[in-house]
């Protein structure tokens, strides 16, 4: 039987596919890298992550380069979580490149950072990765504790994704030890969890592990089923690394050598691109040589062209094994090479390679002895470290006691300091209260002086006029005729009403000067205020008018407001009493969410000196408005009323009051 044409066509097809895929990959990588200069802070870290993830499934060495670039960048911006993440990612890249010592260093750095920032999820993930490093070197007894620890932590935290990873790793561990049933059990658990969290990449890995286990139990049909599922899933997520692994393992299920070779070549086209020195890639290269050898020896005599192809792949497998220091691989593939050279009649090279094979085998056995000695030495070092740890523990215990004594002393000093602090605070509060009382006392003295000054000015005139009129009537009752008596009686009544109004206003003002009397705000209809003024100033309708724009209600103390309006209206009426065509208008309207009241007159206006009474705390001497302006000023302050006044000599005066709306 001859199959050369089929073999050559397959090789050419895979070469074209690999070239096209590489071109697309380079374009995608260029797009991702172009984003780096235009992003800043942690956003650039996420771009680095995308680049690393892209290369992780295609070129692990390039992925490692970008992971290190990401570490440098995250260190420059002091992003601890990013630094730990990219150290962990660099460790995984080193795992894929079979650089296990370098991987463990990266994981140790990442682990210390995740512990410091208390990122439990990243800690669990790193524990899994450390276990993988040991498992890839066949140190199963060291890998197992890490995987089971990761599984326990993930289950305790309820993290199904990380629990799935741990189950998958445990399955790989049992697979490596030929315990197929346990491998199937843990892979089944992993697949269930991956399905719950919808992790396509995890499902693909789970299907691949399950297929490998079924293949080992001679269930070829089951293996093919899960290889197909794994391949479909790996293609869907674009994981070339996983797809190459699927194709490599699926080749074993093919009973016909050409079919197996087709799968091997398809896998190697990907391996050469993503991770040529991976252990699976090396084994696949050797298997391709064996497949060509099987095809060559199917004919009689053997097909020399196919034997040369087999020799080429064996030499390549030997070279790859040497690069990763795999003595077992070098020995095995050298033995096959010697057999191939014997078939081709190259007995000299066959003899030399057979001796190399024996030397490698002897060296391998010698290395096993060295490994045992190294293990014993490692156990001895572990014992020494345990002793050192115990000494360190005792030292730490003594240091802890010293710290306890120091802490107790510091606590006592702290308590004394706190007591002194609060004592000082109490003294300061007492001093503040004394200063406030002194200030209040000075203000009370000031109010008293102002009060008597106002009394002397505003109450003297009406009382003096009243006394003078009584004395005139008593001394000369016939001096005034009936009309003048009536006029003077009316004037006396006006004086009495004014005096009563001033006394009421003064009482309310004096209450406003005392802290124990506070305004009681309530909704007050403007119409009720205007009715009060109309009743109080009955008989002066020809001078007084009211305008209310809508039904308005303000929120304040009605007694305070009535007193303010009464004083301002009375002052305005007095100002226009002798003015031809004199008018006083009380107007209410809404303004900026508040209620505005205006008392406007067209009297003689107020001087600058008179206007200052609204703003200053001094008596206004010789003013026709006198005490009322002080009342208005102080009561407006008490109820939070905004008051302003505009006046022009000869044109009149307008008082503007602003209140909160109800």
C-alpha positions in Angstrom: 0.0 0.0 0.0 1.2 3.5 -0.9 0.0 6.8 0.6 2.6 9.4 -0.4 0.2 11.7 -2.5 -2.3 11.9 0.3 0.5 12.7 2.8 2.0 15.5 0.7 -1.4 17.1 0.0 -2.2 17.1 3.7 1.1 18.8 4.5 0.6 21.5 1.9 -3.0 22.2 3.1 -1.9 22.6 6.7 1.0 25.0 5.6 -1.5 27.3 3.7 -3.9 27.3 6.6 -1.2 28.0 9.2 0.1 30.9 7.0 -3.4 32.5 6.6 -4.1 32.1 10.3 -0.8 33.7 11.2 -1.6 36.7 9.0 -5.0 37.2 10.7 -3.4 36.8 14.1 -0.7 39.4 13.4 -3.3 41.9 12.3 -5.4 41.4 15.4 -2.2 41.7 17.6 -1.3 45.0 15.8 -4.8 46.4 16.5 -4.5 45.5 20.3 -1.0 46.9 20.6 -2.0 50.2 18.8 -4.4 50.8 21.7 -1.7 51.1 24.3 -0.5 54.7 23.6 -4.0 56.1 23.7 -5.1 54.6 27.0 -4.0 55.6 30.5 -4.1 54.4 34.1 -5.7 51.0 34.8 -7.4 51.1 31.4 -4.0 50.4 29.8 -3.6 47.4 32.1 -6.8 45.9 30.7 -5.4 46.4 27.1 -2.2 44.6 28.2 -4.5 41.8 29.5 -6.2 41.5 26.1 -2.8 41.2 24.4 -1.5 38.6 26.8 -4.7 36.5 26.5 -4.5 36.7 22.7 -0.9 35.4 22.7 -1.6 32.9 25.4 -3.4 30.6 22.9 -1.0 31.2 20.0 2.5 32.3 21.1 3.3 31.8 24.7 6.8 33.4 24.4 5.2 36.6 23.0 2.5 36.5 25.7 5.3 36.3 28.3 7.0 39.4 26.8 3.8 41.4 27.0 3.1 40.1 30.5 6.5 41.5 31.6 5.8 44.8 29.9 2.5 44.9 31.8 4.3 44.3 35.1 6.6 47.2 34.4 3.7 49.5 33.6 1.5 48.5 36.6 4.5 49.0 38.9 5.0 52.5 37.5 1.4 53.4 38.4 1.5 51.5 41.7 -1.5 49.3 40.9 -1.0 46.4 43.3 -3.8 44.2 42.0 -2.5 44.6 38.4 1.0 43.8 39.4 -0.1 40.6 41.1 -2.3 39.7 38.2 0.4 40.0 35.6 3.0 38.2 37.7 0.4 35.3 37.8 -0.1 35.5 34.1 3.6 35.5 33.5 3.8 32.3 35.6 1.2 30.6 33.4 3.1 31.6 30.3 6.3 30.1 31.8 4.3 26.9 32.6 3.3 26.6 29.0 6.9 27.1 27.9 8.1 24.4 30.4 10.0 27.0 32.5 8.7 25.7 35.8 11.2 27.3 38.2 10.6 30.7 36.6 6.9 30.1 36.8 7.0 29.3 40.6 8.9 32.6 41.2 6.2 34.5 39.4 3.5 32.7 41.4 5.3 33.4 44.7 5.4 37.1 43.9 1.8 37.2 42.8 0.7 35.2 45.9 2.4 37.7 48.3 0.6 40.6 46.7 -2.8 38.9 46.7 -2.3 38.0 50.4 -1.4 41.7 51.1 -4.5 43.0 49.4 -6.7 40.2 50.6 -7.9 39.1 47.1 -9.1 35.6 47.9 -10.2 34.7 44.4 -6.8 35.5 42.9 -5.1 33.6 45.8 -7.1 30.4 45.0 -6.3 30.8 41.3 -2.6 31.1 42.0 -2.7 28.1 44.3 -4.1 26.1 41.4 -1.3 27.4 39.1 1.4 26.4 41.6 0.0 22.9 41.6 0.1 22.8 37.8 3.8 23.7 37.9 4.5 20.7 40.1 2.2 18.3 38.2 3.9 19.2 34.9 7.2 18.0 36.4 5.5 14.8 37.6 5.8 15.9 41.2 2.3 14.6 42.0 2.8 14.4 45.7 3.6 18.1 45.8 0.9 19.1 43.4 -2.0 17.3 45.1 -2.0 19.5 48.3 -2.3 22.6 46.3 -5.2 21.4 44.2 -7.2 20.1 47.2 -6.5 23.3 49.1 -7.7 25.4 46.1 -10.8 23.2 45.9 -11.6 23.6 49.6 -11.2 27.4 49.5 -13.2 27.7 46.4 -16.1 25.7 47.8 -16.0 27.6 51.1 -16.2 30.9 49.1 -18.9 29.5 46.8 -16.8 30.3 43.7 -17.9 27.7 41.2 -15.5 28.8 38.5 -12.4 28.2 40.7 -13.9 25.0 42.1 -14.3 23.7 38.5 -10.6 24.5 37.8 -9.5 22.7 40.9 -11.6 19.6 40.0 -10.2 19.6 36.5 -6.6 19.8 37.9 -7.3 16.9 40.3 -8.6 14.9 37.3 -5.4 15.6 35.5 -3.5 14.5 38.6 -5.3 11.1 38.7 -4.9 10.7 34.9 -1.2 11.1 35.2 -1.2 8.4 37.8 -3.3 6.1 35.6 -6.3 6.2 37.9 -8.8 6.6 35.0 -12.0 6.2 37.0 -11.2 9.0 39.4 -10.0 11.1 36.6 -13.4 10.7 34.9 -15.3 11.4 38.2 -13.5 14.7 38.8 -13.7 15.8 35.1 -17.4 15.1 35.3 -17.7 17.4 38.3 -15.6 20.1 36.6 -17.8 19.9 33.5 -20.9 20.4 35.6 -19.5 23.4 37.3 -18.2 24.9 34.0 -21.7 24.5 32.6 -23.3 26.3 35.5 -21.0 29.3 35.1 -21.1 29.1 31.3 -17.3 28.9 30.9 -16.7 27.7 27.3 -13.0 27.4 27.7 -13.4 25.3 30.8 -15.9 23.1 29.2 -13.5 22.5 26.3 -10.8 21.5 28.7 -13.2 19.2 30.6 -14.3 17.5 27.5 -10.7 16.9 26.4 -9.8 15.4 29.8 -12.8 13.2 29.7 -12.0 12.0 26.2 -8.4 11.2 27.2 -9.6 9.2 30.2 -12.2 7.3 28.1 -9.4 6.5 25.6 -7.3 5.0 28.3 -10.3 2.8 29.3 -10.4 1.5 25.7 -13.8 3.3 25.2 -12.8 4.7 21.7 -16.4 5.7 20.8 -16.8 7.7 24.1 -13.4 9.3 23.5 -14.3 10.4 20.0 -17.5 11.9 21.2 -15.8 14.1 23.7 -12.9 14.9 21.4 -15.5 16.2 19.0 -17.2 18.3 21.7 -13.9 19.6 22.9 -12.8 20.6 19.3 -16.1 22.4 18.6 -15.8 24.3 21.9 -12.1 25.2 21.4 -12.9 26.5 17.9 -15.8 28.6 19.3 -13.6 30.3 21.9 -10.6 30.6 19.6 -8.2 28.5 21.8 -5.6 27.3 19.3 -3.5 25.7 22.2 -6.5 23.5 23.3 -7.4 22.7 19.7 -3.9 21.4 19.0 -4.1 19.3 22.1 -7.4 17.8 21.0 -6.1 17.0 17.5 -3.0 15.4 19.0 -4.9 13.1 21.3 -7.7 12.4 18.8 -5.0 10.9 16.4 -4.6 8.0 18.8 -8.3 7.0 18.2 -7.7 6.6 14.5 -7.3 3.0 13.5 -5.9 3.8 10.0 -2.4 5.3 9.9 -3.2 7.9 7.2 -6.1 9.2 9.3 -3.9 9.4 12.4 -1.2 11.2 10.4 -3.7 13.7 9.1 -4.7 14.6 12.7 -1.1 14.7 13.8 -0.1 17.1 11.0 -3.1 19.3 11.6 -2.1 19.5 15.3 1.6 20.2 14.6 0.7 23.1 12.3 -0.9 24.7 15.3 1.8 23.6 17.8 4.6 25.1 15.6 2.8 28.4 15.9 1.6 28.5 19.5 4.1 26.5 21.6 6.6 24.4 19.6 8.5 23.2 22.6 5.5 22.2 24.7 5.8 18.5 25.8 2.7 17.6 23.8 4.2 19.2 20.7 7.4 17.3 21.1 5.5 14.0 21.5 3.3 14.8 18.5 6.4 15.5 16.4 7.8 12.1 17.3 4.5 10.5 16.6 4.5 12.0 13.1 7.8 10.3 12.5 6.4 7.0 13.8 3.4 7.4 11.4 5.7 8.0 8.4 7.7 4.9 9.5 4.5 2.8 9.7 3.5 4.0 6.2 7.0 3.4 4.8 7.2 -0.2 6.1 3.7 -1.0 4.8 5.4 -1.5 1.4 7.9 -4.1 0.5 10.6 -2.9 0.1 10.2 0.1 2.4 9.4 3.4 0.8 12.7 5.4 1.2 11.1 8.8 0.7 8.7 8.2 3.6 11.6 6.8 5.7 13.5 10.0 5.1 10.4 12.0 6.3 10.2 9.8 9.4 14.0 10.4 10.0 13.5 14.2 9.6 10.7 14.3 12.2 12.7 12.1 14.6 15.7 14.4 14.4 13.4 17.3 15.1 11.9 15.6 18.1 15.4 14.8 19.5 16.5 18.4 19.0 13.3 19.7 20.7 13.8 17.3 23.6 17.3 18.4 24.1 16.2 22.1 24.2 13.8 21.4 27.1 16.3 19.0 28.8 14.0 16.0 28.4 16.5 13.1 28.7 13.8 10.4 28.4 12.6 11.9 25.1 16.1 12.2 23.7 16.7 8.5 24.6 13.5 7.2 23.1 13.6 9.2 19.9 17.3 8.3 19.4 16.4 4.6 19.6 13.7 5.0 17.0 16.1 7.0 14.8 18.6 4.2 14.9 15.9 1.7 13.8 15.0 4.0 10.9 18.6 4.3 9.8 18.9 0.6 9.9 15.9 0.2 7.6 17.5 2.7 5.1 20.8 0.7 5.1 22.7 3.5 7.0 24.2 1.0 9.4 27.0 3.2 10.6 24.7 6.0 11.7 22.3 3.4 13.1 25.1 1.8 15.1 26.2 5.2 16.5 22.7 6.3 17.4 22.0 3.0 19.0 25.0 3.5 21.3 23.8 7.1 21.9 20.4 5.6 22.9 22.1 3.2 25.4 24.2 6.1 26.8 21.1 8.2 27.2 19.3 5.3 28.9 22.2 4.8 31.3 22.3 8.5 31.9 18.6 8.5 32.6 18.9 5.8 35.1 21.8 7.6 36.7 19.7 10.7 36.8 17.0 8.8 38.6 19.5 8.0 41.3 20.5 11.6 41.4 16.9 12.6 41.7 16.5 10.3 44.7 19.5 11.7 46.4 18.2 15.2 45.6 14.9 14.2 47.2 16.7 13.0 50.3 18.7 16.2 50.4 15.5 18.2 50.1 13.9 16.3 53.0 17.0 17.1 55.1 16.6 20.8 54.1 13.0 20.6 55.0 13.9 19.3 58.4 16.4 22.1 58.9 13.8 24.6 57.8 11.3 23.1 60.3 13.8 23.6 63.1 14.5 27.1 62.0 10.7 27.8 61.9 10.4 26.5 65.5 13.2 28.8 66.6 11.6 31.7 64.8 8.2 30.9 66.4 9.7 31.0 69.9 11.4 34.3 69.0 8.1 35.7 67.7 6.4 34.6 70.9 8.9 36.4 73.1 8.6 39.5 70.8 4.8 39.2 71.1 5.1 39.4 74.9 7.4 42.4 74.7 4.9 44.1 72.4 2.1 43.3 74.8 3.9 45.0 77.6 4.6 48.0 75.4 1.0 48.2 74.2 -0.3 48.1 77.8 2.1 51.0 78.7 1.1 52.9 75.6 -2.6 52.4 76.5 -2.0 53.8 80.0 -0.3 56.8 78.5 -3.2 57.1 76.1 -5.8 57.0 78.8 -4.0 59.7 80.8 -3.7 61.8 77.6 -7.4 61.3 76.9 -8.3 62.4 80.4 -6.2 65.5 80.1 -7.7 66.2 76.7 -11.3 66.1 78.0 -10.3 68.1 81.0 -8.9 70.8 78.7 -12.0 70.6 76.5 -14.3 71.1 79.5 -12.2 74.1 80.6 -12.5 75.5 77.0 -16.2 75.0 77.0 -16.5 76.8 80.3 -14.5 79.7 79.0 -16.7 79.9 75.9 -19.8 80.0 78.0 -18.3 82.8 80.2 -17.4 84.8 77.1 -20.9 84.3 75.7 -22.5 85.4 79.0 -20.3 88.5 79.1 -21.2 89.3 75.5 -24.9 88.8 76.3 -24.6 91.1 79.3 -23.0 93.8 77.2 -25.8 93.4 74.6 -28.4 93.8 77.4 -26.7 97.0 78.6 -26.8 98.2 75.0 -30.5 97.3 74.7 -31.3 99.0 78.0 -29.6 102.2 76.8 -31.3 102.1 73.5 -34.7 101.4 75.1 -34.5 104.5 77.4 -33.3 106.7 74.6 -36.3 105.6 72.4 -38.7 106.2 75.3 -37.3 109.6 76.0 -37.8 110.5 72.3 -41.0 108.9 71.2 -43.2 109.0 74.3 -42.3 112.5 75.5 -44.1 114.4 72.7 -47.6 112.8 73.0 -47.6 112.9 76.8 -46.4 116.5 76.9 -49.0 117.6 74.5 -51.7 115.8 76.4 -50.6 117.5 79.7 -50.4 120.9 78.1 -53.9 120.7 76.8 -55.3 119.6 80.2 -53.5 122.5 81.9 -54.9 125.0 79.3 -58.4 123.7 79.8 -58.1 124.0 83.6 -56.6 127.5 83.6 -58.7 129.1 80.8 -61.7 127.0 80.0 -63.3 129.8 78.0 -60.3 130.5 75.8 -61.4 127.9 73.1 -64.7 127.9 71.3 -66.7 124.7 70.8 -65.2 123.9 67.4 -61.6 124.3 68.7 -62.4 122.2 71.8 -63.8 119.4 69.5 -60.7 119.6 67.3 -58.3 119.4 70.3 -60.3 116.5 71.8 -59.9 114.7 68.5 -56.2 115.4 68.6 -56.1 114.1 72.2 -57.9 110.9 71.0 -55.3 110.6 68.2 -52.5 111.1 70.7 -54.0 108.4 73.0 -54.4 106.0 70.2 -50.9 106.6 69.0 -49.6 106.2 72.5 -51.4 102.9 72.9 -50.1 101.7 69.6 -46.6 102.7 70.6 -46.9 100.9 74.0 -48.1 97.7 72.3 -45.3 97.8 69.8 -42.8 98.6 72.5 -44.0 95.6 74.5 -43.6 93.3 71.5 -40.2 94.8 70.7 -39.0 94.3 74.2 -40.1 90.7 74.1 -38.1 90.3 70.9 -35.0 91.5 72.7 -35.4 88.6 75.2 -34.2 85.1 74.4 -37.1 83.4 76.1 -39.6 85.0 73.7 -39.4 83.5 70.3 -41.7 83.9 67.3 -44.3 81.2 66.5 -44.5 80.8 62.8 -47.8 79.6 61.1 -49.5 80.1 57.8 -50.9 83.7 57.6 -53.3 84.7 54.8 -52.4 88.1 53.3 -56.1 89.0 53.1 -56.4 88.7 56.9 -53.5 91.1 57.4 -55.0 93.6 55.0 -58.4 93.3 56.8 -56.6 94.0 60.1 -55.0 97.2 58.6 -58.3 98.3 57.1 -60.1 98.0 60.4 -57.3 99.7 62.4 -57.1 102.6 60.0 -60.9 102.9 59.4 -61.9 106.4 58.3 -58.8 106.8 56.1 -60.0 105.0 53.1 -59.4 108.0 51.0 -55.7 107.7 51.7 -55.2 103.9 52.0 -55.7 101.2 49.4 -54.9 97.4 49.2 -53.8 95.3 46.2 -53.4 91.5 46.5 -52.3 89.6 43.3 -53.9 86.3 43.9 -54.7 84.4 47.1 -51.4 84.6 48.9 -50.3 83.0 52.2 -47.1 83.7 54.0 -45.4 81.6 56.8 -44.4 83.7 59.8 -45.6 85.0 63.3 -48.8 87.0 62.6 -48.4 89.3 65.6 -44.9 90.3 64.5 -46.1 90.9 60.9 -49.1 92.9 62.0 -46.9 95.1 64.2 -44.5 95.7 61.3 -47.3 96.5 58.9 -49.1 98.7 61.4 -45.9 100.8 62.1 -45.0 101.2 58.4 -48.6 102.0 57.4 -49.0 104.5 60.3 -45.8 106.2 59.3 -46.8 106.4 55.6 -50.3 107.8 56.5 -48.7 110.5 58.7 -46.3 111.4 55.8 -49.2 111.9 53.3 -51.7 113.4 55.7 -50.9 117.0 54.7 -49.9 116.1 51.1 -52.5 117.1 48.4 -53.5 114.0 46.6 -51.6 111.9 49.1 -52.0 108.1 48.8 -50.7 104.9 50.6 -50.8 101.6 48.8 -50.3 98.2 50.5 -49.5 95.6 47.8 -48.9 91.8 48.0 -47.5 89.6 45.2 -45.5 86.4 44.7 -41.8 86.8 43.9 -39.2 84.0 43.4 -41.1 81.4 45.5 -41.7 83.9 48.3 -44.4 86.4 49.3 -43.6 90.1 48.9 -45.4 92.9 50.7 -44.9 96.6 49.7 -46.1 99.8 51.6 -45.7 102.7 49.2 -46.6 106.3 49.7 -46.1 109.5 47.7 -45.2 111.7 50.6 -42.2 113.9 51.0 -39.7 111.0 51.2 -37.0 110.2 53.7 -33.5 111.6 54.2 -30.4 109.5 54.1 -30.1 109.9 57.9 -33.6 108.6 58.4 -33.0 105.6 56.1 -29.9 104.5 58.2 -32.3 103.7 61.1 -33.2 100.5 59.3 -29.5 99.3 59.3 -28.0 100.8 62.4 -28.7 100.2 66.1 -28.8 103.8 67.2 -31.8 106.0 68.2 -33.1 108.2 65.4 -33.4 111.7 66.9 -36.0 114.1 65.8 -37.7 111.7 63.3 -41.4 111.7 62.6 -41.1 108.0 62.2 -39.1 107.6 65.4 -39.5 104.4 67.4 -41.5 102.6 64.7 -38.5 102.2 62.4 -36.6 100.5 65.3 -39.6 98.3 65.9 -39.7 97.4 62.2 -36.0 96.7 62.0 -35.8 94.5 65.1 -39.0 92.5 64.6 -38.0 91.8 60.9 -34.7 90.4 62.1 -36.5 88.2 64.7 -38.8 86.5 62.1 -36.2 86.4 59.3 -38.0 88.9 57.1 -36.0 90.5 54.4 -36.6 94.3 54.5 -35.5 97.0 52.1 -36.5 100.6 51.5 -36.2 103.0 48.6 -37.0 106.7 49.0 -36.7 109.9 47.0 -37.1 113.4 48.4 -40.4 114.8 47.1 -41.4 111.5 45.4 -42.3 109.2 48.3 -41.0 106.1 50.1 -41.5 102.3 49.5 -40.8 99.6 52.0 -40.4 96.1 50.6 -40.8 93.0 52.9 -40.0 89.5 51.8 -41.5 86.4 53.6 -41.4 82.7 53.1 -44.4 81.3 51.3 -46.6 78.8 53.2 
